[in-house]
Amino acid sequence: MATNGRTGVIAWVEVSLAAAATAGLLALLITAGRLGPLARQIPPELFYKALVGHVTFSLVVWLLSCSTAVALHRSSTRLTIPSLYLVLLGFGGLLAGLALPGRPVVVDYLPYVASPIYAVSSGLVALGTLAALAPCLRTETRDPSAHGARSLALAYIGSLVAEAVGLGRVGAANPQAALWGAGHALQFVYVTALTLAWHALAEAGYGIPPADGPAVRSAYTLSALLSFLPALLYLAPDPSDLPRWTLTNAVLGGCLSIPTLLHLSVLLPRIRKASPGSGGSAERTALGWSVGLYLLGGILAPIGAAQTLRITAHYHAMLVGGVTTAFMGMVYRMLEENGYRVLPRAGRAQLTLFGSGAALTVVALLVAAGSGMPRKAYLVGPHPWTLPLTLLAAAGVLSSGGGGWFLISAWRTLSRGAPEPAAVPALLREI
């Protein structure tokens, strides 16, 4: 893969690492708020702000910035400098919005703090991401990866359209319904980035040439087209009921799985015929955990269980597990292809630790759902959920250990610098 715009890719990797670190710290605060004596030391507003921040920085900023890095990397597209300024300003503003007074609003997909600074900062991140992805729309290469990057950029536009139409048709008075469409459309962005990552990891880990053909190109195109479906659903007579339309949510979930299954139908047979070489062990480990956890999340896709922890188990398997492990592997891959020295054995161990924690988290959430433990709840006083919370704590230790190891390893790799031209952080090189 060519490395045009290498500093742009690394700049977005650095943003994604900062987002993952922020989300991890907030996750520790959320876990403390559910454990014994510590829970009474954390007030409800702080707990819910930490929950909003964790979801924002993990399921939005981390995934979106990593998706952007993958798209730029696979399409060899250069970064536009203003986009980086906008995202960095938005990143800082989101942190300020969490610290300053404001009411946390916990809704699915896109929770937020009801304050002007949080709203403006979210807009800056969205605008900066759009500016970074816009050049992917203009690439002229016929490479299938560039076609995937174009589809990712279109899917992101679909999510912005869904948010605008949702707010226009439903209004801020019903944020659960107003942001429902944007949350669903963003999943098509992440799925497109995920499949781009799968192909890259397979190429590096198994030495196979880039996959091309009607199935691959159709899958990328389908992801882009389907991302506009949530916006169209707001044209229904009463769009405020969309989150409660069980069949519609199930159909959207099915639409999300079609492109990924098309990619896997091409990718898995090629992997079975390949002979893994001596290199790429971290890439093979990332690919294995990612595909396994993503398929597990698809099996767990809940129908009619939107208010239970089963849906939390579902998206933890698919997004926190499947997508994140693929993105961790891609961070190692992007660093190495941009001249940084990566330790593959350490990467393999780190990915196994994190993947095990993600799998145990899914098990713990299913046990908690079966025990009647409420979702998005601030627990105070005695409660009967000792086993689920013990499992969640153990899963948290594994996931935090794997995630912390990943962040430290990536930052140490960046701090050592690339062989050329100089060991200067990419953000500073861009600015």
C-alpha positions as a Markdown table, in Angstrom:
| # | Residue | x | y | z |
|---|---|---|---|---|
| 1 | Met | 0.0 | 0.0 | 0.0 |
| 2 | Ala | 1.3 | 3.4 | -0.9 |
| 3 | Thr | 2.0 | 5.8 | 1.9 |
| 4 | Asn | 1.0 | 9.1 | 0.3 |
| 5 | Gly | -0.4 | 11.4 | 3.0 |
| 6 | Arg | 1.4 | 9.3 | 5.7 |
| 7 | Thr | 1.3 | 12.0 | 8.3 |
| 8 | Gly | -2.4 | 12.5 | 7.7 |
| 9 | Val | -3.0 | 8.8 | 8.5 |
| 10 | Ile | -0.8 | 9.0 | 11.7 |
| 11 | Ala | -2.5 | 12.2 | 12.8 |
| 12 | Trp | -5.9 | 10.5 | 12.7 |
| 13 | Val | -4.4 | 7.5 | 14.5 |
| 14 | Glu | -3.2 | 9.8 | 17.3 |
| 15 | Val | -6.7 | 11.3 | 17.6 |
| 16 | Ser | -8.2 | 7.9 | 17.8 |
| 17 | Leu | -5.7 | 6.8 | 20.5 |
| 18 | Ala | -6.5 | 9.9 | 22.6 |
| 19 | Ala | -10.3 | 9.1 | 22.2 |
| 20 | Ala | -9.7 | 5.5 | 23.3 |
| 21 | Ala | -7.7 | 6.6 | 26.3 |
| 22 | Thr | -10.5 | 9.1 | 27.3 |
| 23 | Ala | -13.2 | 6.4 | 26.9 |
| 24 | Gly | -11.2 | 3.9 | 28.9 |
| 25 | Leu | -10.7 | 6.3 | 31.9 |
| 26 | Leu | -14.4 | 7.2 | 31.9 |
| 27 | Ala | -15.2 | 3.4 | 31.8 |
| 28 | Leu | -13.3 | 3.0 | 35.0 |
| 29 | Leu | -15.4 | 5.7 | 36.6 |
| 30 | Ile | -18.6 | 4.0 | 35.4 |
| 31 | Thr | -17.4 | 0.6 | 36.8 |
| 32 | Ala | -16.6 | 2.2 | 40.1 |
| 33 | Gly | -20.1 | 3.7 | 40.2 |
| 34 | Arg | -21.5 | 0.2 | 40.2 |
| 35 | Leu | -19.2 | -1.5 | 42.8 |
| 36 | Gly | -20.0 | -1.6 | 46.5 |
| 37 | Pro | -18.7 | 1.2 | 48.7 |
| 38 | Leu | -17.3 | 3.2 | 45.7 |
| 39 | Ala | -20.8 | 3.6 | 44.3 |
| 40 | Arg | -21.9 | 5.9 | 47.1 |
| 41 | Gln | -18.9 | 8.2 | 46.5 |
| 42 | Ile | -20.0 | 9.0 | 42.9 |
| 43 | Pro | -23.1 | 11.2 | 42.6 |
| 44 | Pro | -25.7 | 10.3 | 39.9 |
| 45 | Glu | -24.9 | 13.3 | 37.7 |
| 46 | Leu | -21.2 | 12.4 | 37.5 |
| 47 | Phe | -22.1 | 8.8 | 36.8 |
| 48 | Tyr | -24.3 | 9.7 | 33.9 |
| 49 | Lys | -21.9 | 12.3 | 32.5 |
| 50 | Ala | -19.2 | 9.6 | 32.6 |
| 51 | Leu | -21.6 | 7.3 | 30.8 |
| 52 | Val | -22.3 | 9.9 | 28.1 |
| 53 | Gly | -18.6 | 10.7 | 27.7 |
| 54 | His | -17.7 | 7.0 | 27.5 |
| 55 | Val | -20.2 | 6.3 | 24.7 |
| 56 | Thr | -19.2 | 9.5 | 22.9 |
| 57 | Phe | -15.5 | 8.9 | 22.9 |
| 58 | Ser | -15.7 | 5.1 | 22.4 |
| 59 | Leu | -18.6 | 4.5 | 20.0 |
| 60 | Val | -18.3 | 7.8 | 18.1 |
| 61 | Val | -14.9 | 9.6 | 18.3 |
| 62 | Trp | -12.7 | 6.5 | 18.6 |
| 63 | Leu | -14.6 | 4.5 | 15.9 |
| 64 | Leu | -15.1 | 7.5 | 13.6 |
| 65 | Ser | -11.4 | 8.7 | 13.8 |
| 66 | Cys | -10.2 | 5.2 | 13.3 |
| 67 | Ser | -12.6 | 4.7 | 10.3 |
| 68 | Thr | -11.2 | 8.0 | 8.9 |
| 69 | Ala | -7.6 | 6.8 | 9.3 |
| 70 | Val | -8.4 | 3.5 | 7.6 |
| 71 | Ala | -10.1 | 5.2 | 4.7 |
| 72 | Leu | -7.2 | 7.6 | 4.2 |
| 73 | His | -4.7 | 4.8 | 4.4 |
| 74 | Arg | -6.5 | 2.4 | 2.0 |
| 75 | Ser | -7.2 | 5.1 | -0.5 |
| 76 | Ser | -3.8 | 6.9 | -0.2 |
| 77 | Thr | -5.6 | 10.2 | 0.3 |
| 78 | Arg | -3.9 | 13.2 | 1.9 |
| 79 | Leu | -5.2 | 14.9 | 5.0 |
| 80 | Thr | -6.7 | 18.4 | 4.7 |
| 81 | Ile | -5.2 | 20.5 | 7.5 |
| 82 | Pro | -8.4 | 22.5 | 8.4 |
| 83 | Ser | -10.2 | 19.2 | 9.2 |
| 84 | Leu | -7.6 | 18.4 | 11.8 |
| 85 | Tyr | -8.0 | 21.8 | 13.5 |
| 86 | Leu | -11.8 | 21.3 | 13.6 |
| 87 | Val | -11.6 | 17.9 | 15.1 |
| 88 | Leu | -9.0 | 18.9 | 17.8 |
| 89 | Leu | -11.1 | 21.9 | 18.8 |
| 90 | Gly | -14.2 | 19.7 | 19.0 |
| 91 | Phe | -12.3 | 17.1 | 21.0 |
| 92 | Gly | -11.3 | 19.7 | 23.6 |
| 93 | Gly | -14.8 | 21.1 | 23.6 |
| 94 | Leu | -16.4 | 17.8 | 24.3 |
| 95 | Leu | -14.1 | 17.3 | 27.3 |
| 96 | Ala | -15.0 | 20.8 | 28.5 |
| 97 | Gly | -18.7 | 20.1 | 28.0 |
| 98 | Leu | -18.4 | 17.1 | 30.3 |
| 99 | Ala | -16.6 | 19.1 | 33.0 |
| 100 | Leu | -18.9 | 22.2 | 32.9 |
| 101 | Pro | -22.5 | 22.3 | 34.1 |
| 102 | Gly | -25.0 | 20.6 | 31.8 |
| 103 | Arg | -27.7 | 17.9 | 32.0 |
| 104 | Pro | -26.5 | 14.5 | 30.7 |
| 105 | Val | -29.1 | 13.0 | 28.2 |
| 106 | Val | -28.6 | 9.2 | 27.9 |
| 107 | Val | -30.1 | 8.0 | 24.7 |
| 108 | Asp | -29.1 | 5.2 | 22.4 |
| 109 | Tyr | -26.2 | 5.6 | 20.0 |
| 110 | Leu | -25.6 | 9.4 | 20.5 |
| 111 | Pro | -26.0 | 10.5 | 24.1 |
| 112 | Tyr | -25.0 | 14.1 | 24.9 |
| 113 | Val | -24.8 | 16.8 | 27.5 |
| 114 | Ala | -27.4 | 19.5 | 27.1 |
| 115 | Ser | -25.2 | 22.5 | 26.8 |
| 116 | Pro | -24.1 | 24.9 | 24.0 |
| 117 | Ile | -20.4 | 23.9 | 24.2 |
| 118 | Tyr | -21.2 | 20.2 | 23.9 |
| 119 | Ala | -23.5 | 20.8 | 20.9 |
| 120 | Val | -21.0 | 23.1 | 19.1 |
| 121 | Ser | -18.1 | 20.7 | 19.8 |
| 122 | Ser | -20.0 | 17.7 | 18.4 |
| 123 | Gly | -20.6 | 19.8 | 15.3 |
| 124 | Leu | -16.9 | 20.6 | 15.0 |
| 125 | Val | -16.0 | 16.9 | 15.2 |
| 126 | Ala | -18.6 | 16.1 | 12.6 |
| 127 | Leu | -17.5 | 18.9 | 10.2 |
| 128 | Gly | -13.8 | 18.1 | 10.6 |
| 129 | Thr | -14.5 | 14.4 | 9.8 |
| 130 | Leu | -16.5 | 15.3 | 6.7 |
| 131 | Ala | -13.7 | 17.6 | 5.5 |
| 132 | Ala | -11.1 | 14.8 | 6.0 |
| 133 | Leu | -13.2 | 12.2 | 4.2 |
| 134 | Ala | -14.3 | 14.5 | 1.3 |
| 135 | Pro | -11.1 | 13.9 | -0.8 |
| 136 | Cys | -12.0 | 10.2 | -0.8 |
| 137 | Leu | -15.0 | 11.0 | -2.9 |
| 138 | Arg | -12.7 | 12.5 | -5.6 |
| 139 | Thr | -10.2 | 9.7 | -5.9 |
| 140 | Glu | -9.9 | 8.4 | -9.5 |
| 141 | Thr | -8.2 | 5.1 | -8.9 |
| 142 | Arg | -10.0 | 1.9 | -9.7 |
| 143 | Asp | -8.5 | 0.1 | -6.7 |
| 144 | Pro | -11.2 | -1.7 | -4.7 |
| 145 | Ser | -9.9 | -0.2 | -1.5 |
| 146 | Ala | -10.4 | 3.3 | -2.9 |
| 147 | His | -13.9 | 2.3 | -3.9 |
| 148 | Gly | -14.4 | 1.2 | -0.2 |
| 149 | Ala | -13.1 | 4.5 | 1.0 |
| 150 | Arg | -15.5 | 6.4 | -1.3 |
| 151 | Ser | -18.4 | 4.3 | 0.0 |
| 152 | Leu | -17.3 | 5.0 | 3.6 |
| 153 | Ala | -17.4 | 8.8 | 2.9 |
| 154 | Leu | -20.8 | 8.5 | 1.3 |
| 155 | Ala | -22.1 | 6.5 | 4.3 |
| 156 | Tyr | -20.9 | 9.2 | 6.6 |
| 157 | Ile | -22.8 | 11.8 | 4.6 |
| 158 | Gly | -25.8 | 9.5 | 5.0 |
| 159 | Ser | -25.4 | 9.7 | 8.8 |
| 160 | Leu | -25.3 | 13.5 | 8.7 |
| 161 | Val | -28.4 | 13.6 | 6.5 |
| 162 | Ala | -30.2 | 11.3 | 8.9 |
| 163 | Glu | -29.3 | 13.5 | 11.8 |
| 164 | Ala | -30.5 | 16.7 | 10.0 |
| 165 | Val | -33.8 | 15.1 | 8.9 |
| 166 | Gly | -34.4 | 13.5 | 12.3 |
| 167 | Leu | -33.9 | 16.8 | 14.1 |
| 168 | Gly | -36.1 | 18.5 | 11.5 |
| 169 | Arg | -38.9 | 16.0 | 11.6 |
| 170 | Val | -38.9 | 15.0 | 15.3 |
| 171 | Gly | -37.2 | 17.9 | 17.1 |
| 172 | Ala | -34.9 | 18.0 | 20.1 |
| 173 | Ala | -37.9 | 17.4 | 22.4 |
| 174 | Asn | -37.6 | 13.7 | 21.6 |
| 175 | Pro | -33.8 | 13.1 | 21.3 |
| 176 | Gln | -34.2 | 9.3 | 21.3 |
| 177 | Ala | -36.2 | 9.4 | 18.1 |
| 178 | Ala | -34.4 | 12.4 | 16.6 |
| 179 | Leu | -30.9 | 10.8 | 16.9 |
| 180 | Trp | -32.1 | 7.2 | 16.2 |
| 181 | Gly | -31.5 | 7.5 | 12.4 |
| 182 | Ala | -28.0 | 9.0 | 12.7 |
| 183 | Gly | -27.0 | 6.3 | 15.1 |
| 184 | His | -28.1 | 3.6 | 12.7 |
| 185 | Ala | -26.5 | 5.3 | 9.7 |
| 186 | Leu | -23.2 | 5.6 | 11.5 |
| 187 | Gln | -23.1 | 1.8 | 11.8 |
| 188 | Phe | -22.8 | 1.6 | 8.1 |
| 189 | Val | -19.7 | 3.8 | 8.3 |
| 190 | Tyr | -18.2 | 1.5 | 10.9 |
| 191 | Val | -19.1 | -1.6 | 8.9 |
| 192 | Thr | -17.5 | -0.2 | 5.8 |
| 193 | Ala | -14.3 | 0.6 | 7.7 |
| 194 | Leu | -14.4 | -2.8 | 9.4 |
| 195 | Thr | -14.5 | -4.6 | 6.0 |
| 196 | Leu | -11.7 | -2.4 | 4.7 |
| 197 | Ala | -9.7 | -3.4 | 7.8 |
| 198 | Trp | -10.5 | -7.1 | 7.3 |
| 199 | His | -9.1 | -7.0 | 3.7 |
| 200 | Ala | -6.0 | -5.1 | 4.9 |
| 201 | Leu | -5.4 | -7.5 | 7.8 |
| 202 | Ala | -5.9 | -10.6 | 5.5 |
| 203 | Glu | -3.4 | -9.2 | 3.0 |
| 204 | Ala | -0.8 | -8.5 | 5.6 |
| 205 | Gly | -1.4 | -11.6 | 7.7 |
| 206 | Tyr | -1.8 | -14.2 | 5.0 |
| 207 | Gly | 0.0 | -12.6 | 2.1 |
| 208 | Ile | -3.0 | -12.7 | -0.2 |
| 209 | Pro | -3.4 | -10.1 | -3.0 |
| 210 | Pro | -6.2 | -7.4 | -2.6 |
| 211 | Ala | -9.7 | -8.9 | -3.2 |
| 212 | Asp | -11.6 | -7.4 | -6.1 |
| 213 | Gly | -14.7 | -8.4 | -8.1 |
| 214 | Pro | -18.4 | -7.7 | -8.3 |
| 215 | Ala | -19.1 | -9.1 | -4.8 |
| 216 | Val | -16.6 | -6.8 | -3.1 |
| 217 | Arg | -17.5 | -3.7 | -5.0 |
| 218 | Ser | -21.3 | -4.4 | -4.6 |
| 219 | Ala | -20.9 | -4.8 | -0.9 |
| 220 | Tyr | -19.1 | -1.5 | -0.6 |
| 221 | Thr | -21.7 | 0.2 | -2.7 |
| 222 | Leu | -24.6 | -1.4 | -0.8 |
| 223 | Ser | -23.2 | -0.1 | 2.5 |
| 224 | Ala | -23.2 | 3.5 | 1.1 |
| 225 | Leu | -26.7 | 3.3 | -0.3 |
| 226 | Leu | -28.2 | 1.6 | 2.8 |
| 227 | Ser | -26.8 | 4.4 | 5.0 |
| 228 | Phe | -29.5 | 6.7 | 3.6 |
| 229 | Leu | -32.4 | 4.4 | 4.6 |
| 230 | Pro | -32.7 | 5.8 | 8.1 |
| 231 | Ala | -33.2 | 9.3 | 6.7 |
| 232 | Leu | -35.9 | 8.0 | 4.4 |
| 233 | Leu | -37.7 | 6.3 | 7.3 |
| 234 | Tyr | -38.2 | 9.8 | 8.9 |
| 235 | Leu | -40.7 | 10.5 | 6.1 |
| 236 | Ala | -43.1 | 8.1 | 7.9 |
| 237 | Pro | -46.3 | 9.8 | 9.3 |
| 238 | Asp | -45.2 | 9.6 | 12.9 |
| 239 | Pro | -41.4 | 9.3 | 13.0 |
| 240 | Ser | -41.3 | 9.8 | 16.8 |
| 241 | Asp | -42.2 | 6.1 | 17.1 |
| 242 | Leu | -39.3 | 4.8 | 15.0 |
| 243 | Pro | -37.2 | 3.5 | 17.9 |
| 244 | Arg | -40.1 | 1.3 | 18.9 |
| 245 | Trp | -40.7 | -0.2 | 15.5 |
| 246 | Thr | -39.4 | -3.7 | 16.2 |
| 247 | Leu | -39.6 | -5.0 | 12.6 |
| 248 | Thr | -37.9 | -1.9 | 11.2 |
| 249 | Asn | -35.0 | -2.1 | 13.6 |
| 250 | Ala | -34.6 | -5.8 | 12.8 |
| 251 | Val | -34.6 | -5.0 | 9.1 |
| 252 | Leu | -31.9 | -2.4 | 9.5 |
| 253 | Gly | -29.9 | -4.9 | 11.5 |
| 254 | Gly | -30.3 | -7.4 | 8.6 |
| 255 | Cys | -29.3 | -4.7 | 6.1 |
| 256 | Leu | -26.1 | -4.1 | 8.1 |
| 257 | Ser | -25.2 | -7.7 | 8.0 |
| 258 | Ile | -25.6 | -8.2 | 4.2 |
| 259 | Pro | -22.4 | -6.2 | 3.1 |
| 260 | Thr | -20.3 | -7.9 | 5.8 |
| 261 | Leu | -21.4 | -11.4 | 4.8 |
| 262 | Leu | -20.7 | -10.6 | 1.2 |
| 263 | His | -17.2 | -9.6 | 2.1 |
| 264 | Leu | -16.7 | -12.7 | 4.3 |
| 265 | Ser | -18.0 | -14.9 | 1.4 |
| 266 | Val | -15.0 | -13.6 | -0.6 |
| 267 | Leu | -12.4 | -13.3 | 2.1 |
| 268 | Leu | -12.8 | -16.5 | 4.1 |
| 269 | Pro | -12.3 | -18.9 | 1.1 |
| 270 | Arg | -9.2 | -17.0 | 0.1 |
| 271 | Ile | -7.8 | -17.2 | 3.6 |
| 272 | Arg | -8.4 | -21.0 | 3.8 |
| 273 | Lys | -6.4 | -21.5 | 0.7 |
| 274 | Ala | -3.5 | -19.2 | 1.9 |
| 275 | Ser | -0.5 | -20.3 | 3.8 |
| 276 | Pro | 0.3 | -17.8 | 6.6 |
| 277 | Gly | 3.9 | -16.6 | 6.5 |
| 278 | Ser | 6.2 | -15.8 | 9.3 |
| 279 | Gly | 5.1 | -12.2 | 9.6 |
| 280 | Gly | 1.7 | -10.7 | 10.2 |
| 281 | Ser | 0.9 | -12.6 | 13.4 |
| 282 | Ala | -0.7 | -9.5 | 15.0 |
| 283 | Glu | -2.8 | -9.0 | 11.9 |
| 284 | Arg | -4.0 | -12.7 | 11.9 |
| 285 | Thr | -4.9 | -12.5 | 15.6 |
| 286 | Ala | -6.8 | -9.2 | 15.1 |
| 287 | Leu | -8.7 | -10.6 | 12.2 |
| 288 | Gly | -9.6 | -13.8 | 14.0 |
| 289 | Trp | -11.0 | -12.1 | 17.1 |
| 290 | Ser | -12.7 | -9.4 | 15.0 |
| 291 | Val | -14.6 | -11.8 | 12.8 |
| 292 | Gly | -15.5 | -14.1 | 15.7 |
| 293 | Leu | -16.8 | -11.4 | 18.0 |
| 294 | Tyr | -18.6 | -9.6 | 15.1 |
| 295 | Leu | -20.4 | -12.8 | 14.1 |
| 296 | Leu | -21.2 | -13.5 | 17.8 |
| 297 | Gly | -22.8 | -10.0 | 18.0 |
| 298 | Gly | -24.9 | -10.8 | 14.9 |
| 299 | Ile | -26.2 | -14.0 | 16.5 |
| 300 | Leu | -27.1 | -12.1 | 19.6 |
| 301 | Ala | -28.9 | -9.3 | 17.8 |
| 302 | Pro | -31.9 | -8.7 | 20.0 |
| 303 | Ile | -35.5 | -8.5 | 18.7 |
| 304 | Gly | -37.9 | -6.8 | 21.1 |
| 305 | Ala | -35.2 | -6.4 | 23.8 |
| 306 | Ala | -34.2 | -2.8 | 23.3 |
| 307 | Gln | -34.5 | -1.9 | 26.9 |
| 308 | Thr | -32.5 | -4.8 | 28.4 |
| 309 | Leu | -28.8 | -5.6 | 28.7 |
| 310 | Arg | -29.1 | -8.0 | 25.8 |
| 311 | Ile | -28.8 | -5.1 | 23.4 |
| 312 | Thr | -25.7 | -4.0 | 25.3 |
| 313 | Ala | -24.2 | -7.4 | 24.9 |
| 314 | His | -25.0 | -7.3 | 21.2 |
| 315 | Tyr | -23.3 | -4.0 | 20.4 |
| 316 | His | -20.4 | -4.8 | 22.8 |
| 317 | Ala | -19.7 | -7.9 | 20.7 |
| 318 | Met | -20.0 | -6.2 | 17.4 |
| 319 | Leu | -18.6 | -2.7 | 18.0 |
| 320 | Val | -16.5 | -2.9 | 21.2 |
| 321 | Gly | -15.3 | -6.4 | 20.3 |
| 322 | Gly | -15.4 | -7.0 | 16.6 |
| 323 | Val | -14.8 | -3.5 | 15.2 |
| 324 | Thr | -12.3 | -2.4 | 17.9 |
| 325 | Thr | -10.1 | -5.5 | 17.6 |
| 326 | Ala | -9.9 | -5.0 | 13.9 |
| 327 | Phe | -9.0 | -1.3 | 14.4 |
| 328 | Met | -6.3 | -2.2 | 16.9 |
| 329 | Gly | -4.8 | -4.5 | 14.3 |
| 330 | Met | -5.0 | -1.8 | 11.7 |
| 331 | Val | -3.3 | 0.7 | 14.0 |
| 332 | Tyr | -0.3 | -1.7 | 14.2 |
| 333 | Arg | -0.5 | -2.2 | 10.4 |
| 334 | Met | -0.7 | 1.5 | 9.7 |
| 335 | Leu | 2.2 | 2.3 | 12.0 |
| 336 | Glu | 4.4 | -0.4 | 10.4 |
| 337 | Glu | 3.6 | 0.7 | 6.9 |
| 338 | Asn | 4.4 | 4.3 | 7.8 |
| 339 | Gly | 7.9 | 3.4 | 9.0 |
| 340 | Tyr | 7.4 | 2.7 | 12.7 |
| 341 | Arg | 8.8 | -0.4 | 14.4 |
| 342 | Val | 6.0 | -2.6 | 15.8 |
| 343 | Leu | 6.5 | -5.7 | 17.9 |
| 344 | Pro | 4.2 | -8.4 | 16.5 |
| 345 | Arg | 4.4 | -10.9 | 19.4 |
| 346 | Ala | 3.5 | -8.2 | 21.9 |
| 347 | Gly | 0.6 | -7.1 | 19.6 |
| 348 | Arg | -0.7 | -10.7 | 19.4 |
| 349 | Ala | -0.7 | -11.1 | 23.2 |
| 350 | Gln | -2.4 | -7.7 | 23.7 |
| 351 | Leu | -5.1 | -8.5 | 21.1 |
| 352 | Thr | -5.7 | -11.9 | 22.8 |
| 353 | Leu | -6.1 | -10.2 | 26.2 |
| 354 | Phe | -8.5 | -7.6 | 24.9 |
| 355 | Gly | -10.5 | -10.0 | 22.9 |
| 356 | Ser | -10.9 | -12.3 | 25.9 |
| 357 | Gly | -12.1 | -9.4 | 27.9 |
| 358 | Ala | -14.6 | -8.4 | 25.3 |
| 359 | Ala | -15.9 | -12.0 | 25.1 |
| 360 | Leu | -16.3 | -12.2 | 28.9 |
| 361 | Thr | -18.0 | -8.8 | 28.9 |
| 362 | Val | -20.6 | -10.2 | 26.5 |
| 363 | Val | -21.1 | -13.3 | 28.8 |
| 364 | Ala | -21.4 | -11.0 | 31.9 |
| 365 | Leu | -24.0 | -8.8 | 30.2 |
| 366 | Leu | -26.1 | -11.8 | 29.2 |
| 367 | Val | -26.0 | -13.1 | 32.7 |
| 368 | Ala | -26.9 | -9.6 | 34.0 |
| 369 | Ala | -29.8 | -9.4 | 31.5 |
| 370 | Gly | -31.1 | -12.8 | 32.7 |
| 371 | Ser | -30.9 | -11.7 | 36.3 |
| 372 | Gly | -33.0 | -8.6 | 35.6 |
| 373 | Met | -30.3 | -6.0 | 36.1 |
| 374 | Pro | -31.5 | -2.7 | 34.6 |
| 375 | Arg | -29.8 | -1.0 | 31.7 |
| 376 | Lys | -28.2 | 2.5 | 32.0 |
| 377 | Ala | -29.1 | 2.6 | 35.7 |
| 378 | Tyr | -27.4 | 4.2 | 38.6 |
| 379 | Leu | -27.3 | 1.6 | 41.3 |
| 380 | Val | -27.5 | 2.6 | 44.9 |
| 381 | Gly | -27.9 | 0.6 | 48.1 |
| 382 | Pro | -28.0 | -3.2 | 48.3 |
| 383 | His | -28.8 | -5.1 | 45.1 |
| 384 | Pro | -29.1 | -8.8 | 44.1 |
| 385 | Trp | -26.6 | -8.7 | 41.2 |
| 386 | Thr | -23.4 | -10.0 | 42.8 |
| 387 | Leu | -22.6 | -12.6 | 40.1 |
| 388 | Pro | -23.2 | -10.3 | 37.1 |
| 389 | Leu | -21.2 | -7.5 | 38.7 |
| 390 | Thr | -18.4 | -9.8 | 39.6 |
| 391 | Leu | -18.2 | -11.1 | 36.0 |
| 392 | Leu | -18.3 | -7.5 | 34.7 |
| 393 | Ala | -15.5 | -6.5 | 37.0 |
| 394 | Ala | -13.4 | -9.5 | 35.8 |
| 395 | Ala | -14.2 | -8.6 | 32.2 |
| 396 | Gly | -13.3 | -5.0 | 32.9 |
| 397 | Val | -9.9 | -6.0 | 34.2 |
| 398 | Leu | -9.1 | -8.0 | 31.1 |
| 399 | Ser | -10.5 | -5.4 | 28.7 |
| 400 | Ser | -8.8 | -2.5 | 30.5 |
| 401 | Gly | -5.5 | -4.5 | 30.7 |
| 402 | Gly | -5.7 | -5.2 | 27.0 |
| 403 | Gly | -6.8 | -1.7 | 26.0 |
| 404 | Gly | -4.2 | -0.1 | 28.3 |
| 405 | Trp | -1.5 | -2.3 | 26.8 |
| 406 | Phe | -2.6 | -1.3 | 23.3 |
| 407 | Leu | -2.5 | 2.4 | 24.1 |
| 408 | Ile | 0.9 | 2.3 | 25.8 |
| 409 | Ser | 2.3 | 0.2 | 23.0 |
| 410 | Ala | 1.0 | 2.5 | 20.3 |
| 411 | Trp | 2.1 | 5.7 | 22.0 |
| 412 | Arg | 5.6 | 4.3 | 22.8 |
| 413 | Thr | 5.9 | 3.3 | 19.1 |
| 414 | Leu | 4.9 | 6.8 | 18.1 |
| 415 | Ser | 7.3 | 8.4 | 20.6 |
| 416 | Arg | 10.2 | 6.4 | 19.2 |
| 417 | Gly | 9.5 | 8.0 | 15.9 |
| 418 | Ala | 9.6 | 6.7 | 12.3 |
| 419 | Pro | 13.0 | 6.0 | 10.7 |
| 420 | Glu | 12.5 | 9.1 | 8.6 |
| 421 | Pro | 12.4 | 12.1 | 8.4 |
| 422 | Ala | 12.4 | 12.8 | 12.2 |
| 423 | Ala | 10.7 | 11.7 | 15.4 |
| 424 | Val | 8.2 | 14.6 | 15.5 |
| 425 | Pro | 4.6 | 13.8 | 16.4 |
| 426 | Ala | 2.3 | 13.7 | 13.4 |
| 427 | Leu | -0.1 | 16.3 | 14.8 |
| 428 | Leu | 2.8 | 18.8 | 15.1 |
| 429 | Arg | 4.1 | 17.9 | 11.6 |
| 430 | Glu | 0.6 | 18.7 | 10.2 |
| 431 | Ile | 0.3 | 22.0 | 12.0 |
